[in-house]
Amino acid sequence: MHAARTALNRDPDLRDWAEQWLKDRERIGREEMNNEEFDKHWRYVKPERMHDGAIDAVTAFLERNGAR
């Protein structure tokens, strides 16, 4: 967990990619929300999702883009 969080904090491109990946994953099952409702929802759950999903997001990034 620590290594994934450190990577997100040190690499803004990775962090942006991971945030979008986690946001897309959060959107699944919430299709009934319009964009405005979902953006409000994301604003409140983002810190927890970024923390809890750090390992999954960094792993997905490395699988798609190769190790740096």
PyMOL commands that set and color helices and strands:
alter all, ss='L'
color gray80, all
select helices_A, chain A and resi 2-10+12-27+35-52+54-65
alter helices_A, ss='H'
color red, helices_A
deselect
rebuild
show_as cartoon
